[in-house]
């Protein structure tokens, strides 16, 4: 005699209820293949999270590469981007005098160059911090 748990744990398609069978007959459409296709395309969240993180780190690496090639070597020697979140590029500066220089005199120039390379939606603001 089969037990309930044996049938519940089987890997086959779940049995349709009487209501589902009647609705399928009334609609004259069998949705079983569509339901199977939808179930087959489901993936674990961990796979999606892994791909998103890979893409984020890839974009951060591209921003650092463009930063190093696009800007003045003096700026690159004293300031490096450390992250990008919600359109804000976070940049670490090695000293307070350089922070003052970048915030007061160079912020607009740096932002314009980066926005020209990546687009205004991708980098909207720059936040400088001593670190």
N, C-alpha and C positions, 0 to 999 in steps of 0.2 A: 504494500500500500504506500503510495507516494506521500511524503510529508509536505506540508505547506512551504517550509523553507527551501526544500529542494526545487520546487517549481518557481519560487520567487527569486531564487538566485541563478536561474538558468540564463544563458546569454542570448536567447532568442528574443524576438520582438514581443512586447507585452501584448497580452490578449486584449482584444477590444471588448468593451462592454456591450450589452444589448442596445443601449442607447446609441452608442457610436455606430453599430451595425445598421440600426434603423435609419439614422441620419444619413449614412452613406448611401443606402438604398433610395431614400427620399430625394437626396440631392443628385443622385445618379453620377456621383463622383467618388472615386475611391482615393482617399488622401494618404493611404498607407505608403506608397512610394515617396511622396513628398515628405512625410514624417520621417521615413528612414533616411532620406538624403539630408534632412536637417539634423538628425541625430549624428550622422557620420561626419558632418562638418564641424561639430563641436570640438573645441580644443581646450586643454587645461589653461587656466589663467596664468600659470607659471611660464608657459611658452610665450604668451603675449607679453608678459612683463619683461621677460628676457630680451625679446626683440625691441621693445620700447627703450630699454636701458642701453642696448647696443647702439640704437639710432641716436640717442641723446649723447653718449660719449663720442660717437663719430662726429656729430655736429660741433661739440665742444672742441674737438681736435682740429676741425676745419677752421673754427674761429681763431684759435691760437695760431695756426699756420698763417692765416691771412693777416692777423695782427702783426706777426713778426715780419712779414714781407711788405706790408702796406705802410707802416708807420716809420717815423724817424728812428734811427738806431739808438739815439739817446733816450727816447721814450721807452723803447723796447728794453733797454738795459735796466730801467728803473721801475717798470710797471708791466704786469702780466695779467691777462684775463684768467679768472679762476672758475667762472661758471656763468650760465645763462639761464634765467628763470623768468617766465612770463614777460618776455620782451626786455628785461633789464639785464645788461651785461655787468657782471661784478668784476672789478679789477683791483688787484692788490698792488700797492705802491710801497717801495722800500723805505721811504723817509717822509717826514712832514713837509720839508721844503719842496719835494717833488709833488706831493699831494696838492700843495698850494698852487704850484705852477700848472698842474694839469687841470685842476678844478677852475681856476680863475681864467687861464689864458688858452688852454688847448682843448677843453672839453668839446666845444662846438666843432672844431676842425676834425677831431677824432671821430665824433659821432657822425658827421657828414660823410667821411670816408667809408666808415663801416656800413652806413645805410646805403651808400652808393653800391657797395659790393654785395650786401645781403638783402637789401630792401628795407623799407621803413617799418613794415609790420614785424619783421624778424628781430631787429634791434631797435627798440624805441627809446631807451634811456641807458645811461652809464652811471654806475655807482662806484666811486673810488674809495678805497679804505687802506689805511696803513696796516701792513701785516708782516 
